[in-house]
Amino acid sequence: MLGVLAWVFIWWITDAVPLAVASMAPLFLFPVFGVSSADAVAKAYMDDVISLVLGSFILALAIEHYNIHRRLALNVRTFME
């Protein structure tokens, strides 16, 4: 397990692979090297709190993509005047 974590850490620090690949690497490497089962690792990745944070990031990207944050700011500004 320490070897896999060191491998992923080196990927993360050196940016040898994209961060998305480095962060998902334990999902595939732990079962391959027999550290843990695929089910246990997948359950750790999809914890309730992690799902909440991931959903919040996706919602924030959608708000930014459609400029809802600017529309809201302009509406608040015109309301306050």
PyMOL Python script that loads the backbone (N, CA, C, O; Angstrom):
from pymol import cmd

cmd.read_pdbstr("""\
ATOM      1  N   MET A   1       0.817  -1.177   0.000  1.00  0.00           N
ATOM      2  CA  MET A   1       0.000   0.000   0.000  1.00  0.00           C
ATOM      3  C   MET A   1       0.870   1.254   0.000  1.00  0.00           C
ATOM      4  O   MET A   1       0.572   2.221  -0.702  1.00  0.00           O
ATOM      5  N   LEU A   2       1.930   1.238   0.776  1.00  0.00           N
ATOM      6  CA  LEU A   2       2.814   2.404   0.815  1.00  0.00           C
ATOM      7  C   LEU A   2       3.469   2.655  -0.542  1.00  0.00           C
ATOM      8  O   LEU A   2       3.699   3.801  -0.927  1.00  0.00           O
ATOM      9  N   GLY A   3       3.765   1.577  -1.259  1.00  0.00           N
ATOM     10  CA  GLY A   3       4.348   1.733  -2.595  1.00  0.00           C
ATOM     11  C   GLY A   3       3.375   2.396  -3.558  1.00  0.00           C
ATOM     12  O   GLY A   3       3.765   3.266  -4.336  1.00  0.00           O
ATOM     13  N   VAL A   4       2.113   1.989  -3.511  1.00  0.00           N
ATOM     14  CA  VAL A   4       1.096   2.596  -4.376  1.00  0.00           C
ATOM     15  C   VAL A   4       0.900   4.052  -3.997  1.00  0.00           C
ATOM     16  O   VAL A   4       0.814   4.912  -4.873  1.00  0.00           O
ATOM     17  N   LEU A   5       0.829   4.340  -2.705  1.00  0.00           N
ATOM     18  CA  LEU A   5       0.664   5.721  -2.267  1.00  0.00           C
ATOM     19  C   LEU A   5       1.854   6.587  -2.656  1.00  0.00           C
ATOM     20  O   LEU A   5       1.679   7.746  -3.033  1.00  0.00           O
ATOM     21  N   ALA A   6       3.063   6.038  -2.567  1.00  0.00           N
ATOM     22  CA  ALA A   6       4.249   6.797  -2.989  1.00  0.00           C
ATOM     23  C   ALA A   6       4.210   7.057  -4.491  1.00  0.00           C
ATOM     24  O   ALA A   6       4.553   8.148  -4.946  1.00  0.00           O
ATOM     25  N   TRP A   7       3.792   6.057  -5.257  1.00  0.00           N
ATOM     26  CA  TRP A   7       3.675   6.191  -6.711  1.00  0.00           C
ATOM     27  C   TRP A   7       2.683   7.301  -7.064  1.00  0.00           C
ATOM     28  O   TRP A   7       2.978   8.165  -7.891  1.00  0.00           O
ATOM     29  N   VAL A   8       1.527   7.273  -6.442  1.00  0.00           N
ATOM     30  CA  VAL A   8       0.505   8.289  -6.703  1.00  0.00           C
ATOM     31  C   VAL A   8       0.986   9.662  -6.232  1.00  0.00           C
ATOM     32  O   VAL A   8       0.737  10.669  -6.895  1.00  0.00           O
ATOM     33  N   PHE A   9       1.668   9.703  -5.101  1.00  0.00           N
ATOM     34  CA  PHE A   9       2.196  10.964  -4.584  1.00  0.00           C
ATOM     35  C   PHE A   9       3.202  11.575  -5.553  1.00  0.00           C
ATOM     36  O   PHE A   9       3.187  12.783  -5.788  1.00  0.00           O
ATOM     37  N   ILE A  10       4.071  10.748  -6.109  1.00  0.00           N
ATOM     38  CA  ILE A  10       5.053  11.246  -7.084  1.00  0.00           C
ATOM     39  C   ILE A  10       4.353  11.761  -8.332  1.00  0.00           C
ATOM     40  O   ILE A  10       4.729  12.802  -8.871  1.00  0.00           O
ATOM     41  N   TRP A  11       3.327  11.033  -8.800  1.00  0.00           N
ATOM     42  CA  TRP A  11       2.545  11.518  -9.941  1.00  0.00           C
ATOM     43  C   TRP A  11       1.911  12.868  -9.625  1.00  0.00           C
ATOM     44  O   TRP A  11       1.897  13.773 -10.459  1.00  0.00           O
ATOM     45  N   TRP A  12       1.387  12.988  -8.404  1.00  0.00           N
ATOM     46  CA  TRP A  12       0.678  14.192  -8.001  1.00  0.00           C
ATOM     47  C   TRP A  12       1.641  15.389  -7.932  1.00  0.00           C
ATOM     48  O   TRP A  12       1.326  16.475  -8.419  1.00  0.00           O
ATOM     49  N   ILE A  13       2.804  15.179  -7.328  1.00  0.00           N
ATOM     50  CA  ILE A  13       3.766  16.265  -7.138  1.00  0.00           C
ATOM     51  C   ILE A  13       4.422  16.668  -8.457  1.00  0.00           C
ATOM     52  O   ILE A  13       4.560  17.859  -8.736  1.00  0.00           O
ATOM     53  N   THR A  14       4.825  15.698  -9.266  1.00  0.00           N
ATOM     54  CA  THR A  14       5.547  16.017 -10.498  1.00  0.00           C
ATOM     55  C   THR A  14       4.617  16.364 -11.646  1.00  0.00           C
ATOM     56  O   THR A  14       5.073  16.846 -12.684  1.00  0.00           O
ATOM     57  N   ASP A  15       3.328  16.130 -11.481  1.00  0.00           N
ATOM     58  CA  ASP A  15       2.341  16.390 -12.531  1.00  0.00           C
ATOM     59  C   ASP A  15       2.685  15.600 -13.800  1.00  0.00           C
ATOM     60  O   ASP A  15       2.519  16.090 -14.917  1.00  0.00           O
ATOM     61  N   ALA A  16       3.167  14.367 -13.602  1.00  0.00           N
ATOM     62  CA  ALA A  16       3.522  13.494 -14.725  1.00  0.00           C
ATOM     63  C   ALA A  16       2.281  13.060 -15.497  1.00  0.00           C
ATOM     64  O   ALA A  16       2.339  12.860 -16.711  1.00  0.00           O
ATOM     65  N   VAL A  17       1.183  12.916 -14.808  1.00  0.00           N
ATOM     66  CA  VAL A  17      -0.108  12.599 -15.426  1.00  0.00           C
ATOM     67  C   VAL A  17      -1.098  13.642 -14.924  1.00  0.00           C
ATOM     68  O   VAL A  17      -0.847  14.285 -13.904  1.00  0.00           O
ATOM     69  N   PRO A  18      -2.215  13.821 -15.618  1.00  0.00           N
ATOM     70  CA  PRO A  18      -3.210  14.768 -15.107  1.00  0.00           C
ATOM     71  C   PRO A  18      -3.677  14.393 -13.704  1.00  0.00           C
ATOM     72  O   PRO A  18      -3.690  13.217 -13.340  1.00  0.00           O
ATOM     73  N   LEU A  19      -4.055  15.389 -12.927  1.00  0.00           N
ATOM     74  CA  LEU A  19      -4.451  15.149 -11.535  1.00  0.00           C
ATOM     75  C   LEU A  19      -5.638  14.204 -11.433  1.00  0.00           C
ATOM     76  O   LEU A  19      -5.742  13.448 -10.466  1.00  0.00           O
ATOM     77  N   ALA A  20      -6.532  14.232 -12.408  1.00  0.00           N
ATOM     78  CA  ALA A  20      -7.671  13.319 -12.378  1.00  0.00           C
ATOM     79  C   ALA A  20      -7.205  11.866 -12.456  1.00  0.00           C
ATOM     80  O   ALA A  20      -7.755  10.998 -11.778  1.00  0.00           O
ATOM     81  N   VAL A  21      -6.210  11.608 -13.268  1.00  0.00           N
ATOM     82  CA  VAL A  21      -5.671  10.248 -13.388  1.00  0.00           C
ATOM     83  C   VAL A  21      -4.968   9.842 -12.094  1.00  0.00           C
ATOM     84  O   VAL A  21      -5.139   8.724 -11.608  1.00  0.00           O
ATOM     85  N   ALA A  22      -4.181  10.756 -11.548  1.00  0.00           N
ATOM     86  CA  ALA A  22      -3.459  10.448 -10.309  1.00  0.00           C
ATOM     87  C   ALA A  22      -4.429  10.202  -9.154  1.00  0.00           C
ATOM     88  O   ALA A  22      -4.190   9.327  -8.322  1.00  0.00           O
ATOM     89  N   SER A  23      -5.506  10.957  -9.098  1.00  0.00           N
ATOM     90  CA  SER A  23      -6.436  10.778  -7.984  1.00  0.00           C
ATOM     91  C   SER A  23      -7.265   9.506  -8.116  1.00  0.00           C
ATOM     92  O   SER A  23      -7.713   8.954  -7.110  1.00  0.00           O
ATOM     93  N   MET A  24      -7.475   9.035  -9.337  1.00  0.00           N
ATOM     94  CA  MET A  24      -8.251   7.810  -9.535  1.00  0.00           C
ATOM     95  C   MET A  24      -7.372   6.555  -9.570  1.00  0.00           C
ATOM     96  O   MET A  24      -7.894   5.441  -9.593  1.00  0.00           O
ATOM     97  N   ALA A  25      -6.072   6.718  -9.574  1.00  0.00           N
ATOM     98  CA  ALA A  25      -5.159   5.584  -9.668  1.00  0.00           C
ATOM     99  C   ALA A  25      -5.348   4.552  -8.547  1.00  0.00           C
ATOM    100  O   ALA A  25      -5.334   3.356  -8.837  1.00  0.00           O
ATOM    101  N   PRO A  26      -5.526   4.959  -7.273  1.00  0.00           N
ATOM    102  CA  PRO A  26      -5.729   3.939  -6.232  1.00  0.00           C
ATOM    103  C   PRO A  26      -6.973   3.086  -6.459  1.00  0.00           C
ATOM    104  O   PRO A  26      -7.024   1.938  -6.017  1.00  0.00           O
ATOM    105  N   LEU A  27      -7.963   3.628  -7.135  1.00  0.00           N
ATOM    106  CA  LEU A  27      -9.169   2.861  -7.423  1.00  0.00           C
ATOM    107  C   LEU A  27      -8.845   1.621  -8.251  1.00  0.00           C
ATOM    108  O   LEU A  27      -9.493   0.585  -8.108  1.00  0.00           O
ATOM    109  N   PHE A  28      -7.844   1.732  -9.112  1.00  0.00           N
ATOM    110  CA  PHE A  28      -7.456   0.605  -9.959  1.00  0.00           C
ATOM    111  C   PHE A  28      -6.225  -0.134  -9.428  1.00  0.00           C
ATOM    112  O   PHE A  28      -6.106  -1.346  -9.607  1.00  0.00           O
ATOM    113  N   LEU A  29      -5.313   0.586  -8.778  1.00  0.00           N
ATOM    114  CA  LEU A  29      -4.061  -0.040  -8.343  1.00  0.00           C
ATOM    115  C   LEU A  29      -4.217  -0.870  -7.074  1.00  0.00           C
ATOM    116  O   LEU A  29      -3.564  -1.906  -6.948  1.00  0.00           O
ATOM    117  N   PHE A  30      -5.054  -0.455  -6.134  1.00  0.00           N
ATOM    118  CA  PHE A  30      -5.230  -1.232  -4.903  1.00  0.00           C
ATOM    119  C   PHE A  30      -5.734  -2.644  -5.185  1.00  0.00           C
ATOM    120  O   PHE A  30      -5.180  -3.597  -4.637  1.00  0.00           O
ATOM    121  N   PRO A  31      -6.770  -2.819  -6.023  1.00  0.00           N
ATOM    122  CA  PRO A  31      -7.195  -4.202  -6.317  1.00  0.00           C
ATOM    123  C   PRO A  31      -6.150  -4.990  -7.108  1.00  0.00           C
ATOM    124  O   PRO A  31      -6.012  -6.196  -6.903  1.00  0.00           O
ATOM    125  N   VAL A  32      -5.412  -4.333  -8.007  1.00  0.00           N
ATOM    126  CA  VAL A  32      -4.407  -5.040  -8.815  1.00  0.00           C
ATOM    127  C   VAL A  32      -3.300  -5.598  -7.926  1.00  0.00           C
ATOM    128  O   VAL A  32      -2.855  -6.728  -8.130  1.00  0.00           O
ATOM    129  N   PHE A  33      -2.852  -4.821  -6.947  1.00  0.00           N
ATOM    130  CA  PHE A  33      -1.775  -5.263  -6.067  1.00  0.00           C
ATOM    131  C   PHE A  33      -2.278  -5.980  -4.821  1.00  0.00           C
ATOM    132  O   PHE A  33      -1.478  -6.329  -3.953  1.00  0.00           O
ATOM    133  N   GLY A  34      -3.571  -6.205  -4.713  1.00  0.00           N
ATOM    134  CA  GLY A  34      -4.125  -6.960  -3.603  1.00  0.00           C
ATOM    135  C   GLY A  34      -4.193  -6.212  -2.294  1.00  0.00           C
ATOM    136  O   GLY A  34      -4.300  -6.836  -1.238  1.00  0.00           O
ATOM    137  N   VAL A  35      -4.137  -4.908  -2.328  1.00  0.00           N
ATOM    138  CA  VAL A  35      -4.204  -4.119  -1.099  1.00  0.00           C
ATOM    139  C   VAL A  35      -5.612  -4.155  -0.523  1.00  0.00           C
ATOM    140  O   VAL A  35      -5.794  -4.325   0.683  1.00  0.00           O
ATOM    141  N   SER A  36      -6.598  -3.997  -1.385  1.00  0.00           N
ATOM    142  CA  SER A  36      -7.986  -3.970  -0.958  1.00  0.00           C
ATOM    143  C   SER A  36      -8.851  -4.417  -2.128  1.00  0.00           C
ATOM    144  O   SER A  36      -8.397  -4.451  -3.272  1.00  0.00           O
ATOM    145  N   SER A  37     -10.086  -4.757  -1.834  1.00  0.00           N
ATOM    146  CA  SER A  37     -10.983  -5.173  -2.909  1.00  0.00           C
ATOM    147  C   SER A  37     -11.497  -3.937  -3.654  1.00  0.00           C
ATOM    148  O   SER A  37     -11.489  -2.824  -3.127  1.00  0.00           O
ATOM    149  N   ALA A  38     -11.931  -4.159  -4.861  1.00  0.00           N
ATOM    150  CA  ALA A  38     -12.450  -3.059  -5.675  1.00  0.00           C
ATOM    151  C   ALA A  38     -13.700  -2.457  -5.039  1.00  0.00           C
ATOM    152  O   ALA A  38     -13.908  -1.246  -5.113  1.00  0.00           O
ATOM    153  N   ASP A  39     -14.530  -3.285  -4.417  1.00  0.00           N
ATOM    154  CA  ASP A  39     -15.741  -2.788  -3.768  1.00  0.00           C
ATOM    155  C   ASP A  39     -15.410  -1.852  -2.603  1.00  0.00           C
ATOM    156  O   ASP A  39     -16.033  -0.802  -2.453  1.00  0.00           O
ATOM    157  N   ALA A  40     -14.442  -2.229  -1.792  1.00  0.00           N
ATOM    158  CA  ALA A  40     -14.077  -1.407  -0.638  1.00  0.00           C
ATOM    159  C   ALA A  40     -13.496  -0.067  -1.070  1.00  0.00           C
ATOM    160  O   ALA A  40     -13.795   0.968  -0.474  1.00  0.00           O
ATOM    161  N   VAL A  41     -12.668  -0.089  -2.103  1.00  0.00           N
ATOM    162  CA  VAL A  41     -12.073   1.165  -2.591  1.00  0.00           C
ATOM    163  C   VAL A  41     -13.143   2.046  -3.223  1.00  0.00           C
ATOM    164  O   VAL A  41     -13.152   3.257  -3.002  1.00  0.00           O
ATOM    165  N   ALA A  42     -14.039   1.460  -4.003  1.00  0.00           N
ATOM    166  CA  ALA A  42     -15.105   2.234  -4.648  1.00  0.00           C
ATOM    167  C   ALA A  42     -16.040   2.843  -3.605  1.00  0.00           C
ATOM    168  O   ALA A  42     -16.499   3.973  -3.772  1.00  0.00           O
ATOM    169  N   LYS A  43     -16.324   2.109  -2.534  1.00  0.00           N
ATOM    170  CA  LYS A  43     -17.170   2.659  -1.462  1.00  0.00           C
ATOM    171  C   LYS A  43     -16.486   3.835  -0.778  1.00  0.00           C
ATOM    172  O   LYS A  43     -17.149   4.797  -0.390  1.00  0.00           O
ATOM    173  N   ALA A  44     -15.170   3.769  -0.627  1.00  0.00           N
ATOM    174  CA  ALA A  44     -14.436   4.881  -0.021  1.00  0.00           C
ATOM    175  C   ALA A  44     -14.466   6.111  -0.921  1.00  0.00           C
ATOM    176  O   ALA A  44     -14.524   7.240  -0.433  1.00  0.00           O
ATOM    177  N   TYR A  45     -14.427   5.894  -2.236  1.00  0.00           N
ATOM    178  CA  TYR A  45     -14.468   7.014  -3.166  1.00  0.00           C
ATOM    179  C   TYR A  45     -15.849   7.658  -3.219  1.00  0.00           C
ATOM    180  O   TYR A  45     -15.948   8.859  -3.470  1.00  0.00           O
ATOM    181  N   MET A  46     -16.902   6.907  -2.993  1.00  0.00           N
ATOM    182  CA  MET A  46     -18.259   7.443  -3.107  1.00  0.00           C
ATOM    183  C   MET A  46     -18.932   7.572  -1.744  1.00  0.00           C
ATOM    184  O   MET A  46     -20.106   7.235  -1.593  1.00  0.00           O
ATOM    185  N   ASP A  47     -18.205   8.049  -0.775  1.00  0.00           N
ATOM    186  CA  ASP A  47     -18.759   8.355   0.531  1.00  0.00           C
ATOM    187  C   ASP A  47     -19.769   9.497   0.377  1.00  0.00           C
ATOM    188  O   ASP A  47     -19.707  10.251  -0.594  1.00  0.00           O
ATOM    189  N   ASP A  48     -20.687   9.625   1.317  1.00  0.00           N
ATOM    190  CA  ASP A  48     -21.723  10.655   1.230  1.00  0.00           C
ATOM    191  C   ASP A  48     -21.143  12.062   1.150  1.00  0.00           C
ATOM    192  O   ASP A  48     -21.607  12.886   0.363  1.00  0.00           O
ATOM    193  N   VAL A  49     -20.136  12.334   1.960  1.00  0.00           N
ATOM    194  CA  VAL A  49     -19.549  13.676   1.974  1.00  0.00           C
ATOM    195  C   VAL A  49     -18.838  13.968   0.657  1.00  0.00           C
ATOM    196  O   VAL A  49     -18.934  15.076   0.131  1.00  0.00           O
ATOM    197  N   ILE A  50     -18.136  12.991   0.132  1.00  0.00           N
ATOM    198  CA  ILE A  50     -17.437  13.177  -1.144  1.00  0.00           C
ATOM    199  C   ILE A  50     -18.439  13.420  -2.261  1.00  0.00           C
ATOM    200  O   ILE A  50     -18.202  14.261  -3.128  1.00  0.00           O
ATOM    201  N   SER A  51     -19.546  12.703  -2.256  1.00  0.00           N
ATOM    202  CA  SER A  51     -20.586  12.918  -3.262  1.00  0.00           C
ATOM    203  C   SER A  51     -21.183  14.317  -3.146  1.00  0.00           C
ATOM    204  O   SER A  51     -21.469  14.955  -4.160  1.00  0.00           O
ATOM    205  N   LEU A  52     -21.372  14.794  -1.928  1.00  0.00           N
ATOM    206  CA  LEU A  52     -21.897  16.134  -1.710  1.00  0.00           C
ATOM    207  C   LEU A  52     -20.940  17.193  -2.250  1.00  0.00           C
ATOM    208  O   LEU A  52     -21.372  18.133  -2.918  1.00  0.00           O
ATOM    209  N   VAL A  53     -19.657  17.052  -1.972  1.00  0.00           N
ATOM    210  CA  VAL A  53     -18.665  18.012  -2.455  1.00  0.00           C
ATOM    211  C   VAL A  53     -18.565  17.954  -3.974  1.00  0.00           C
ATOM    212  O   VAL A  53     -18.499  18.999  -4.621  1.00  0.00           O
ATOM    213  N   LEU A  54     -18.554  16.767  -4.554  1.00  0.00           N
ATOM    214  CA  LEU A  54     -18.485  16.624  -6.004  1.00  0.00           C
ATOM    215  C   LEU A  54     -19.704  17.257  -6.667  1.00  0.00           C
ATOM    216  O   LEU A  54     -19.569  17.953  -7.674  1.00  0.00           O
ATOM    217  N   GLY A  55     -20.881  17.026  -6.117  1.00  0.00           N
ATOM    218  CA  GLY A  55     -22.088  17.643  -6.653  1.00  0.00           C
ATOM    219  C   GLY A  55     -22.051  19.155  -6.547  1.00  0.00           C
ATOM    220  O   GLY A  55     -22.527  19.851  -7.444  1.00  0.00           O
ATOM    221  N   SER A  56     -21.493  19.672  -5.464  1.00  0.00           N
ATOM    222  CA  SER A  56     -21.368  21.124  -5.299  1.00  0.00           C
ATOM    223  C   SER A  56     -20.438  21.715  -6.349  1.00  0.00           C
ATOM    224  O   SER A  56     -20.720  22.780  -6.899  1.00  0.00           O
ATOM    225  N   PHE A  57     -19.330  21.031  -6.631  1.00  0.00           N
ATOM    226  CA  PHE A  57     -18.417  21.515  -7.666  1.00  0.00           C
ATOM    227  C   PHE A  57     -19.075  21.503  -9.038  1.00  0.00           C
ATOM    228  O   PHE A  57     -18.891  22.435  -9.821  1.00  0.00           O
ATOM    229  N   ILE A  58     -19.835  20.466  -9.334  1.00  0.00           N
ATOM    230  CA  ILE A  58     -20.524  20.391 -10.629  1.00  0.00           C
ATOM    231  C   ILE A  58     -21.560  21.502 -10.736  1.00  0.00           C
ATOM    232  O   ILE A  58     -21.697  22.122 -11.790  1.00  0.00           O
ATOM    233  N   LEU A  59     -22.282  21.756  -9.663  1.00  0.00           N
ATOM    234  CA  LEU A  59     -23.260  22.843  -9.658  1.00  0.00           C
ATOM    235  C   LEU A  59     -22.577  24.197  -9.827  1.00  0.00           C
ATOM    236  O   LEU A  59     -23.086  25.055 -10.548  1.00  0.00           O
ATOM    237  N   ALA A  60     -21.448  24.403  -9.183  1.00  0.00           N
ATOM    238  CA  ALA A  60     -20.712  25.660  -9.318  1.00  0.00           C
ATOM    239  C   ALA A  60     -20.225  25.858 -10.751  1.00  0.00           C
ATOM    240  O   ALA A  60     -20.274  26.972 -11.271  1.00  0.00           O
ATOM    241  N   LEU A  61     -19.756  24.791 -11.391  1.00  0.00           N
ATOM    242  CA  LEU A  61     -19.332  24.904 -12.787  1.00  0.00           C
ATOM    243  C   LEU A  61     -20.500  25.254 -13.695  1.00  0.00           C
ATOM    244  O   LEU A  61     -20.340  26.046 -14.623  1.00  0.00           O
ATOM    245  N   ALA A  62     -21.664  24.682 -13.448  1.00  0.00           N
ATOM    246  CA  ALA A  62     -22.840  25.002 -14.257  1.00  0.00           C
ATOM    247  C   ALA A  62     -23.260  26.452 -14.050  1.00  0.00           C
ATOM    248  O   ALA A  62     -23.619  27.129 -15.013  1.00  0.00           O
ATOM    249  N   ILE A  63     -23.223  26.934 -12.826  1.00  0.00           N
ATOM    250  CA  ILE A  63     -23.574  28.327 -12.538  1.00  0.00           C
ATOM    251  C   ILE A  63     -22.605  29.264 -13.245  1.00  0.00           C
ATOM    252  O   ILE A  63     -23.021  30.280 -13.800  1.00  0.00           O
ATOM    253  N   GLU A  64     -21.328  28.936 -13.230  1.00  0.00           N
ATOM    254  CA  GLU A  64     -20.338  29.772 -13.896  1.00  0.00           C
ATOM    255  C   GLU A  64     -20.485  29.704 -15.417  1.00  0.00           C
ATOM    256  O   GLU A  64     -20.311  30.717 -16.094  1.00  0.00           O
ATOM    257  N   HIS A  65     -20.793  28.559 -15.950  1.00  0.00           N
ATOM    258  CA  HIS A  65     -20.918  28.388 -17.399  1.00  0.00           C
ATOM    259  C   HIS A  65     -22.051  29.241 -17.964  1.00  0.00           C
ATOM    260  O   HIS A  65     -21.904  29.847 -19.025  1.00  0.00           O
ATOM    261  N   TYR A  66     -23.173  29.290 -17.262  1.00  0.00           N
ATOM    262  CA  TYR A  66     -24.332  30.028 -17.744  1.00  0.00           C
ATOM    263  C   TYR A  66     -24.421  31.449 -17.174  1.00  0.00           C
ATOM    264  O   TYR A  66     -25.453  32.106 -17.307  1.00  0.00           O
ATOM    265  N   ASN A  67     -23.351  31.920 -16.544  1.00  0.00           N
ATOM    266  CA  ASN A  67     -23.252  33.276 -15.997  1.00  0.00           C
ATOM    267  C   ASN A  67     -24.381  33.605 -15.023  1.00  0.00           C
ATOM    268  O   ASN A  67     -24.815  34.754 -14.946  1.00  0.00           O
ATOM    269  N   ILE A  68     -24.845  32.638 -14.302  1.00  0.00           N
ATOM    270  CA  ILE A  68     -25.905  32.874 -13.325  1.00  0.00           C
ATOM    271  C   ILE A  68     -25.379  33.736 -12.179  1.00  0.00           C
ATOM    272  O   ILE A  68     -26.134  34.515 -11.597  1.00  0.00           O
ATOM    273  N   HIS A  69     -24.106  33.609 -11.852  1.00  0.00           N
ATOM    274  CA  HIS A  69     -23.542  34.411 -10.779  1.00  0.00           C
ATOM    275  C   HIS A  69     -23.569  35.896 -11.129  1.00  0.00           C
ATOM    276  O   HIS A  69     -23.803  36.735 -10.258  1.00  0.00           O
ATOM    277  N   ARG A  70     -23.331  36.227 -12.403  1.00  0.00           N
ATOM    278  CA  ARG A  70     -23.389  37.635 -12.818  1.00  0.00           C
ATOM    279  C   ARG A  70     -24.817  38.141 -12.845  1.00  0.00           C
ATOM    280  O   ARG A  70     -25.084  39.274 -12.444  1.00  0.00           O
ATOM    281  N   ARG A  71     -25.727  37.320 -13.311  1.00  0.00           N
ATOM    282  CA  ARG A  71     -27.134  37.719 -13.337  1.00  0.00           C
ATOM    283  C   ARG A  71     -27.641  37.993 -11.933  1.00  0.00           C
ATOM    284  O   ARG A  71     -28.345  38.975 -11.699  1.00  0.00           O
ATOM    285  N   LEU A  72     -27.281  37.126 -11.005  1.00  0.00           N
ATOM    286  CA  LEU A  72     -27.696  37.305  -9.623  1.00  0.00           C
ATOM    287  C   LEU A  72     -27.099  38.588  -9.046  1.00  0.00           C
ATOM    288  O   LEU A  72     -27.791  39.340  -8.359  1.00  0.00           O
ATOM    289  N   ALA A  73     -25.833  38.837  -9.319  1.00  0.00           N
ATOM    290  CA  ALA A  73     -25.185  40.047  -8.810  1.00  0.00           C
ATOM    291  C   ALA A  73     -25.836  41.299  -9.398  1.00  0.00           C
ATOM    292  O   ALA A  73     -26.038  42.281  -8.683  1.00  0.00           O
ATOM    293  N   LEU A  74     -26.162  41.275 -10.674  1.00  0.00           N
ATOM    294  CA  LEU A  74     -26.820  42.430 -11.279  1.00  0.00           C
ATOM    295  C   LEU A  74     -28.219  42.640 -10.721  1.00  0.00           C
ATOM    296  O   LEU A  74     -28.639  43.777 -10.507  1.00  0.00           O
ATOM    297  N   ASN A  75     -28.941  41.555 -10.486  1.00  0.00           N
ATOM    298  CA  ASN A  75     -30.276  41.681  -9.886  1.00  0.00           C
ATOM    299  C   ASN A  75     -30.204  42.236  -8.466  1.00  0.00           C
ATOM    300  O   ASN A  75     -31.042  43.051  -8.081  1.00  0.00           O
ATOM    301  N   VAL A  76     -29.233  41.814  -7.696  1.00  0.00           N
ATOM    302  CA  VAL A  76     -29.080  42.328  -6.337  1.00  0.00           C
ATOM    303  C   VAL A  76     -28.703  43.801  -6.385  1.00  0.00           C
ATOM    304  O   VAL A  76     -29.192  44.600  -5.587  1.00  0.00           O
ATOM    305  N   ARG A  77     -27.840  44.155  -7.315  1.00  0.00           N
ATOM    306  CA  ARG A  77     -27.401  45.550  -7.455  1.00  0.00           C
ATOM    307  C   ARG A  77     -28.563  46.460  -7.833  1.00  0.00           C
ATOM    308  O   ARG A  77     -28.720  47.538  -7.261  1.00  0.00           O
ATOM    309  N   THR A  78     -29.372  46.034  -8.786  1.00  0.00           N
ATOM    310  CA  THR A  78     -30.510  46.870  -9.187  1.00  0.00           C
ATOM    311  C   THR A  78     -31.571  46.910  -8.100  1.00  0.00           C
ATOM    312  O   THR A  78     -32.274  47.912  -7.972  1.00  0.00           O
ATOM    313  N   PHE A  79     -31.702  45.862  -7.325  1.00  0.00           N
ATOM    314  CA  PHE A  79     -32.663  45.840  -6.237  1.00  0.00           C
ATOM    315  C   PHE A  79     -32.243  46.808  -5.129  1.00  0.00           C
ATOM    316  O   PHE A  79     -33.093  47.432  -4.495  1.00  0.00           O
ATOM    317  N   MET A  80     -30.946  46.931  -4.899  1.00  0.00           N
ATOM    318  CA  MET A  80     -30.448  47.769  -3.808  1.00  0.00           C
ATOM    319  C   MET A  80     -30.452  49.252  -4.172  1.00  0.00           C
ATOM    320  O   MET A  80     -30.357  50.096  -3.282  1.00  0.00           O
ATOM    321  N   GLU A  81     -30.558  49.586  -5.444  1.00  0.00           N
ATOM    322  CA  GLU A  81     -30.521  51.004  -5.844  1.00  0.00           C
ATOM    323  C   GLU A  81     -31.821  51.689  -5.684  1.00  0.00           C
ATOM    324  O   GLU A  81     -31.932  52.878  -5.981  1.00  0.00           O
TER     325      GLU A  81
END
""", "prot")
cmd.dss("prot")
cmd.show_as("cartoon", "prot")
cmd.util.cbc("prot")
cmd.orient("prot")
